[in-house]
Amino acid sequence: MLELLTLTLFLLVAAGIAWAGLGAGTRRARGVHRVAPPPLQAAGLLPPPTLLWRDLVGRLGAVVPASAVDLSRLKRRLMRAGFRDQNAASYFQGARLVATLLFAALGLAGGWQRQAAPDKLLLVAGGGAAFGYLAPMQYVMRRIRRRQYAIAHGLPNALDLMVVCVESGLGIDQTMLQVAKELQFAHPEICSEFTVMNLELRAGIRREDALHNLADRTGVEDVKKLVAVLVQTNRFGTSIAQCLRGHADYLRTMARQKAEERASKLAVKLVFPIFFCVLPTLFVVTIGPVMVRLVRDLIPMIENM
């Protein structure tokens, strides 16, 4: 009996070790397959559709005429929206052209299917073309507003961390690089701007020019004020930590004042929803049963008179 138990235990242990070894080999193979580079495409195969579409849009955008002033303004807006590709303006122009033609064709096809008059067909096609022309820019402006709000929201936290880094002995360049590393998941927008500024400094651009480029790329008033503070600090040699702490306190005070201002406006804004939505339902709940009882009791009395 003891020999049978020993043999059974030995077989169970051997089976467990074999199963663990096979599982480890399978996991190792999956890990190697995951980190291995993707296989190269065979010669003669077509590129992905996204690359073909991007190339087509880029070619169309390069053909679209644009003045130097409009092109520079468009590049600034695309940069503030987060599109830093050197051909972003061409892609945008091509996408706008394609959207204009596409929505004009859709409007024309819809009007033709409904058998509309020729003047209405032209009106619908013109409306579709106008929508296709304006929609890409509205999308870019919406991205700019969202990105600027995210930058302004994360700037006080970034300033607090910058104060800690400066007081620990780091320079302003290393401070911005450290802040970009630490806050890259909490506030990726402002961290990306700090990273670009650090790359400009490494490329040989002066610190003042890099700071002005940072303010121009973001377009946020708080960042412009921070840049002005840092430029004056660098020029006059004052304490960077003290200036950053004062600016962080200023931003938090301004944010608190804006919140209080919005809270004070809330009572006035609630007048119309309360008057048109809450009061009618309140009257129905309170006066409704009384009116029903009056009608139910008075109508028979009036009929019997």
N, C-alpha and C positions, 0 to 999 in steps of 0.2 A: 504493500500500500504506500509506503514512504517513497519507494522508487517511482511509482506511478505519479505521485504528486510532484516529485522532483522533475520528472520528464515533462509533465504538463507545464510547470512553471518555466522550464527552459525553452519549450516551444513558444510559449506566449511572449517571453522576453525577446527571443530571436525574431518572431513575427513583428513585434513592435519596433525593433531596431531597423528591420528591413523596410517597414512602411515609412518610418521617419527618414531613412536614407533616400528612398524613392521620392518622397515629398520635397526634401531639400534639393534634390537634383532638378525636379520640375520647377521649383521656385527660382533656382539659379538660372535655369534656361529662360524662364519668363523675364527675369531681370535683365539678362544679357540682350534679349530681343527688344526690350523696352528702351534701353539706352543705346542700342545700335543705330547708326545713321540710316535714314530711309534709302531704299534701293534706288539707284539711278534709273531714269526712264530710258527705255531702249530708243535707239536712233530711229527716226522716221515717224515716231508717234507725235500726235498733236499736243500742244501745250494745254494747260487747264483753261476752261472757259473764262475764269476770272481774269487771267492774264490777257487773253484775247480782248475781253471787254475793256480792260484798262488801257490797253494799247490803242484800241479804236477810239475811245473817248479822248485820250491824250492827243491823238492825231487830229481829231475834229477840233479840239480846243486850241491847238496851235494854229489852225487855219482861221479861227474867228478873229477879226480885227479888234484891237483894243488900244486905247491911248496909254501913254506911260503913266499918267496920273491915276487913271482908273485901275491900271494893273498893279501899281504900288499899293493903292488903297485895298484892293482885293487881296493881295498877299498879306497885308497887315491883318485883315479880318480873318483870313484862314489861319494865320499863325496864332491869333488870339483864340480861335476855336479849337486849336490843338492839332492842326494839320501842318506839319513841318516839312513835308516832302518838297523838294525843289521844283517838282512839276505839278504841285497842287493847284496852281492857278490854271494850268492847261486842262487838268482833269475837271476842274469846276466849270470852266467855259464849255468843255465838251459835254458834260452832264447837263448843263443848262440848255444847250442847243438840242440835245436828244430829247429832253423833257418837253421843250417847247414844241418840237415837231410831233412828238408822240401824243401829247394832250390835244393839240390842234387836230390831228388825224382822228383821235377818239371822238372829239366833239363833232367833227364833220361826219364820221360814220354814224354816230347816234342820231344826228339830225337827218341824215339821209334815210336811215331806217324808219324814222317817224314820218317821213315824207313831208318835211318842213319846206317852207318857201325858200327861194334862193337868198333873200336878204337875211332870213333867220339862220340859214346855214352859215353864212359869212359871220354873223354875230356870234353863233355858238363856237365856230372855229377860232375866232378872235379871242373869245373868252377863255377857251382851252389853252390857246397859245400864251395868253397873259398869265394864266395860272401856272403853266409849266415854266415860264420865264421867272416868275417871282418866287416859286416854291423853294428852289435850291438856296436862294439868298436868305429866305426866312428860316430855313433849317440851320444855316450857318449862324445867323444872328441868335437863334434859340440856344445853340451850343455855346456861343460866346457868353450869353447871360448865365447859363448854368455853370460854366467854368469859372467865370468871374465871381459868382456867388460862392462856389466851393473854395476858391483861393482866399476870398475875404473871410470866410468862415474858419479856415485853418490857419490864418496868419497869426492870431494871438498865441495859439499853442506853439507854433514855430518860433515865435519871438521868445517865449518862456524858455524853450529848449536852447535857443541861441544864447540867452543870458547865462544859462548854466555852463554851456561850452566855453563862452568867453571868459567867465570867471575861473574856469578850470585851467586856463592858460593857452587855449587855442586861438589862432588868428581868425580873421573874419572869413577867409577863404576855406580853411579847414572846418570852421564852424558851419558854414552853409552845406558843405559836403557831408558832414556828420548828421545834420538835421535832415538832409535828403535821404540818408540811409535809415534813420530811425523812424521817420514818419512816412515812409513810402507806401505803407498799407493804410494808414489812417487818413492822410491827406496827399494823395498821389499827384494832384494837379500842381500844388505849390512846390512839391519836392521835385517834380520834373523841371520846373522853371529854375530852381536852384541848381540842378544838375547841369542844365544847359549853360547857366552862368559860369559854373566852375569849368566847364569845357572851354568856354570862351577865354577865361583867364589862362588856362593852360596853353591855348593857342597863341597867346601873346597880346591879347587885347588889354588895354588899360582898365584898371578897376572901376574908374568913374564911367568909362564908356560901357563896360559890362553891366554896371548898375542901371544906367539909363536904358540900355537895351532890355533889361529885365522889366522896367516900368513900361516900356513901349510894347513889349510882347503881351503883358497881362492886361493893361488898360484899366487897372483897378486903382481907385484913388488912394486907398490905404497903402498899397504897395508903392505908389509914387511918393507919398509922404515918408515912408520908410527909406526909400532911396535918397530923398533929400536929406534925411537925418544922417544916413551913413556917409554921404558925400561930404557933408559939413564936418562930420566927425573925423573923416580921413584927411580933410583939408586943414583943420585947425588942431588936430591932435588931442581932442578931448576923450573922455572915458567912453568906450564903446558900450560896456555893460550898463552903465548908468543911463545912457541914451536909449538903449534897447528896452530897459525896464520901464523907463518913463513912457516910451512909445507904446509898449504893451498895455500899460495902465490906461493910456489915452484911448486905445482901441476898445478896451473893455468898457470904459466909461461911455464912449460913444454908442457902443452896442446896447448898453443898458438904457441910455436915453432914447434910442430909437425904439426899443421894446416898450418903454413907458409911453412914448408918443403913440405907438400903434394901439396900446391898451386904452389910452384915453379916447381914441377915435372909435373904439369898439362900440361904445354906448350909442353914438349917433348912427353907426352903420346897422345896428340891430333894430332901429325903429321900424323900418319898412318890413323886414321879415316878421317881426312881432305883430305889426298892424295887419298884414295881409295873410299871415299863415297861422299864427297862434291865436289871435283874438277871435276869428271866425269859428275855429274849432271849440274854443272855450264857450262861446255863446251857444253853439249847438249842444254841447254837453250840459250846460247849466239851464238854459231856457227851453231846450227841446222837449224834455219830458213835461214841463209845465204847459207848453203850448199844445202838446198832444192831449193832455188831460182836459184842458179847456175846450178844445175842439170836440173831444169825445163827449163831454158833459153838456156843453152849451147847445150843440146842434140838435140833439133830441128835445131839449127844453124849448128851443125856438120853434121846432116843428110841431110840438104839442100845444103851443099857444094859439 
